[in-house]
């Protein structure tokens, strides 16, 4: 095989590396050197949002000093390829970029700690733990990761407290209160689309409060149509934002205001309940509200007809 790269030897303080052999047997935790062409990123990596500044800093660090901390890899049963076992996807991605850009041999292979394969569930758990410990994951990434974990464990139907206890059994620590925020985000805020990466815990809390408050004003049988109205209003709001997701700010207060204004168009009798304080009341109908106009062929709104003239020409309809 090819000789071990001198730069990698230095960066690992002359650790005794072994050339990777896809058909060989390795002792658990042994350090090996794996060619980039033989290793894959974990396809369900919980970290979806890449911070451009952090990526640049990692890239320049590896360019200067190599990979100082070996990544963990494993091999699935029946496969000759390696897969990242617990974090390390960013280091692997940076190495591949550097090798493609420079074609230098020192970026052609990466030092790795080989660990025994246990299960796909264990892979997901280890990636969640590693990502959270090394760098705090974004709110949305963690919400989606925990949703996937619950589905893999077959426990999606449990209460939040039960979910918290089950996650703890596999080493993932998250309170039932925080799970409530994550659950709301993945079930009621999917309409944010790509802008979901700019969600935060506080923004989710504010939107959840608005959802719950407005739900209390519904008549029996209106929940499904309200959920459709909710999704359409959110989608219209984010469609008006910048297409540059990284630079676009998700202003939860403006989104809540838009939702309330649209809801009030159909429920003017509840106007004072919707806008509980004077500071929340819109000064005029032209304020940054994004109204929802559903297609004309849809059935009439489930909402009662307004007893007073609408606040704007285009009303937000809750259709069945």
C-alpha positions in Angstrom: 0.0 0.0 0.0 1.0 3.6 -0.1 3.2 5.0 2.6 1.7 6.8 5.5 1.7 10.5 4.9 4.4 12.4 6.9 2.1 15.3 7.6 -0.5 13.0 9.2 2.2 11.3 11.3 3.2 14.7 12.7 -0.4 15.8 13.3 -1.0 12.6 15.3 2.2 12.9 17.2 3.6 9.8 15.6 0.7 7.6 16.6 1.2 4.0 15.2 -1.2 4.1 12.2 -2.2 1.1 10.2 -3.2 1.3 6.6 -6.9 0.7 6.2 -7.8 -2.7 4.7 -11.5 -3.1 3.9 -11.2 -6.9 4.1 -9.1 -7.0 7.3 -10.2 -7.5 10.9 -9.5 -4.7 13.3 -9.3 -4.6 17.1 -11.9 -2.2 18.5 -10.6 1.4 18.8 -7.5 0.7 16.6 -6.3 3.8 14.7 -6.1 3.3 11.0 -5.5 5.4 7.9 -8.4 5.4 5.5 -8.3 6.6 1.9 -11.0 9.2 1.3 -12.2 7.1 -1.7 -13.1 4.3 0.8 -15.1 6.2 3.3 -18.6 7.7 3.2 -20.2 10.4 5.4 -23.1 9.2 7.6 -26.1 9.8 5.3 -28.3 10.7 8.3 -25.9 13.2 9.8 -28.0 15.2 12.3 -26.1 18.4 11.6 -27.7 19.8 8.4 -26.9 23.5 8.9 -23.3 24.3 8.0 -21.9 27.5 9.5 -19.7 29.0 6.8 -17.3 30.7 9.2 -16.8 27.5 11.3 -16.3 25.5 8.1 -13.7 28.0 6.9 -11.8 27.9 10.2 -11.8 24.1 10.3 -10.6 24.0 6.7 -7.7 26.4 7.3 -6.8 24.5 10.5 -6.6 21.2 8.6 -4.8 22.8 5.8 -2.1 24.0 8.2 -1.9 21.1 10.7 -3.7 18.1 9.2 -6.4 16.2 11.1 -5.3 16.2 14.7 -8.3 14.2 16.1 -9.0 11.0 14.3 -12.6 10.5 13.2 -14.5 7.3 14.2 -15.4 4.9 11.5 -17.1 1.5 11.2 -18.1 -1.0 8.5 -21.7 -2.2 8.1 -22.2 -5.9 7.8 -21.5 -7.2 4.3 -19.9 -3.9 3.2 -16.3 -3.2 2.4 -16.7 0.5 2.7 -16.2 2.6 5.8 -18.8 5.0 7.2 -18.4 7.8 9.8 -19.5 6.3 13.1 -19.8 9.2 15.5 -19.3 12.8 14.3 -16.4 13.7 12.0 -18.5 14.3 8.9 -17.2 17.9 8.7 -13.6 16.9 9.0 -14.1 14.3 6.3 -15.9 16.9 4.1 -13.1 19.4 4.5 -10.5 16.8 3.7 -12.3 15.9 0.5 -12.5 19.6 -0.5 -8.8 20.1 0.2 -7.8 17.1 -1.8 -10.0 18.1 -4.7 -8.6 21.6 -4.7 -4.9 20.8 -4.1 -4.5 17.2 -5.3 -1.9 16.9 -2.6 -1.3 13.4 -1.2 -1.4 14.6 2.4 -5.1 15.2 2.0 -5.8 11.8 0.3 -6.3 9.8 3.5 -7.7 10.5 7.0 -6.7 9.0 10.3 -9.6 7.1 11.9 -10.5 5.2 15.0 -12.2 1.9 14.0 -15.1 0.9 16.2 -17.3 -2.2 15.9 -20.6 -1.8 14.2 -23.6 -2.3 16.5 -26.8 -1.1 14.7 -28.2 1.8 12.6 -29.9 3.1 15.8 -26.5 3.2 17.6 -25.0 5.1 14.7 -27.7 7.7 14.9 -27.4 8.0 18.7 -23.7 8.4 18.6 -23.9 11.1 15.9 -26.5 13.0 17.9 -24.3 12.8 21.1 -21.1 13.7 19.3 -22.6 16.6 17.4 -24.1 18.0 20.6 -21.0 17.7 22.6 -18.6 19.1 20.1 -20.7 22.0 18.8 -24.2 22.8 19.8 -26.6 21.8 17.0 -29.1 24.2 15.6 -32.6 24.1 17.1 -34.1 22.7 13.9 -31.4 20.1 13.3 -31.8 18.7 16.8 -35.6 18.7 16.5 -35.4 16.6 13.3 -32.7 14.3 14.8 -34.8 13.6 17.8 -37.9 13.0 15.7 -35.8 10.5 13.6 -34.5 8.8 16.8 -38.1 8.4 18.2 -39.2 6.9 14.9 -36.2 4.5 14.8 -36.9 3.4 18.4 -40.6 3.0 17.7 -41.6 5.3 20.5 -43.2 8.3 18.6 -46.5 7.7 20.3 -45.3 8.1 23.8 -45.8 11.1 26.1 -43.1 13.7 26.3 -42.0 12.5 29.7 -41.9 8.9 28.5 -39.9 10.0 25.5 -37.4 11.8 27.7 -36.9 8.7 29.8 -36.5 6.4 26.8 -33.9 8.8 25.2 -32.0 8.8 28.4 -31.7 5.0 28.3 -29.7 5.3 25.1 -27.6 8.2 26.4 -29.5 11.2 24.8 -30.4 13.8 27.4 -33.3 16.1 26.7 -36.0 17.3 29.1 -39.7 16.8 28.4 -40.2 20.6 28.2 -37.6 20.9 25.5 -39.1 17.9 23.7 -42.4 19.8 23.6 -40.7 22.7 21.7 -39.0 20.3 19.3 -42.2 18.3 18.7 -44.2 21.5 18.0 -41.5 22.6 15.5 -41.5 19.4 13.5 -45.3 19.0 13.4 -46.5 22.6 13.2 -43.7 24.6 11.6 -42.7 22.5 8.6 -44.3 25.2 6.4 -41.2 27.3 7.2 -39.3 25.2 4.6 -35.6 26.1 4.3 -36.1 29.0 6.7 -36.6 26.5 9.5 -32.8 26.5 10.0 -33.2 30.0 11.5 -35.6 28.8 14.2 -34.5 29.1 17.8 -36.0 27.8 21.1 -37.5 31.2 21.9 -39.0 31.6 18.4 -40.6 28.2 18.7 -42.0 29.0 22.1 -43.5 32.3 20.8 -45.1 30.6 17.8 -46.4 27.7 20.0 -48.1 30.2 22.3 -49.8 31.9 19.4 -51.0 28.6 18.0 -52.4 27.5 21.3 -54.1 30.9 22.0 -55.8 31.0 18.6 -56.8 27.3 18.9 -58.8 28.2 22.0 -61.0 30.5 19.8 -62.0 27.8 17.4 -65.4 26.2 17.2 -65.8 22.5 17.4 -64.6 20.7 14.2 -62.4 23.6 13.0 -59.0 22.3 14.1 -58.1 20.8 10.7 -59.0 23.9 8.8 -57.1 26.0 11.3 -54.0 23.9 10.8 -54.3 24.4 7.0 -54.7 28.2 7.5 -51.7 28.1 9.9 -49.5 26.4 7.3 -50.7 28.7 4.4 -50.1 31.9 6.4 -46.6 30.8 7.4 -45.7 29.8 3.9 -46.9 33.1 2.5 -44.9 35.0 5.1 -41.6 33.2 4.4 -42.1 33.4 0.7 -41.8 37.2 1.1 -38.5 36.9 2.8 -35.1 36.9 1.2 -34.2 33.9 -0.9 -30.7 34.0 0.8 -31.6 31.7 3.7 -28.2 32.3 5.5 -28.7 36.1 5.5 -32.5 36.1 6.0 -33.8 36.7 9.5 -36.8 34.8 10.7 -38.6 37.4 12.8 -41.0 35.4 15.0 -42.8 38.6 16.3 -43.6 39.6 12.7 -44.8 36.1 11.8 -47.0 36.0 14.9 -48.4 39.4 14.0 -49.2 38.3 10.5 -50.9 35.2 11.7 -53.0 37.1 14.2 -54.0 39.8 11.7 -55.1 37.2 9.2 -57.1 35.3 11.8 -58.8 38.5 13.0 -60.1 39.1 9.5 -62.4 36.1 9.9 -63.1 36.6 13.6 -63.5 40.3 14.2 -65.7 39.6 17.3 -62.5 38.1 18.9 -60.3 41.0 17.9 -59.6 42.1 21.5 -58.8 38.5 22.5 -56.5 38.0 19.6 -54.6 41.2 20.3 -54.6 41.0 24.1 -52.6 44.2 24.7 -52.7 47.6 23.0 -49.1 47.2 21.9 -50.1 44.1 19.9 -52.9 45.7 18.0 -52.1 46.6 14.4 -52.1 50.4 13.8 -53.6 49.8 10.4 -54.4 47.1 8.0 -51.5 47.8 5.7 -48.9 46.8 8.3 -46.6 44.0 7.3 -49.4 41.4 7.3 -49.2 38.7 4.6 -52.8 37.6 3.9 -53.8 34.2 2.8 -56.0 33.8 -0.3 -57.0 30.2 -1.0 -58.2 29.2 -4.4 -61.8 30.1 -5.4 -62.9 26.6 -6.1 -62.5 25.6 -2.4 -65.5 25.1 -0.2 -66.7 28.1 1.9 -64.9 29.0 5.1 -65.9 27.1 8.3 -65.6 30.4 10.1 -68.7 32.5 10.8 -69.3 35.4 8.5 -67.9 38.6 9.9 -70.4 40.8 11.6 -68.5 43.9 10.4 -66.6 44.9 7.3 -63.3 43.0 6.8 -60.1 44.7 7.8 -58.5 44.2 4.4 -59.7 43.3 0.9 -58.1 39.8 1.0 -59.3 37.7 3.9 -57.6 34.7 5.4 -59.9 31.7 5.0 -60.0 28.6 7.0 -61.4 26.0 4.6 -62.3 22.4 5.4 
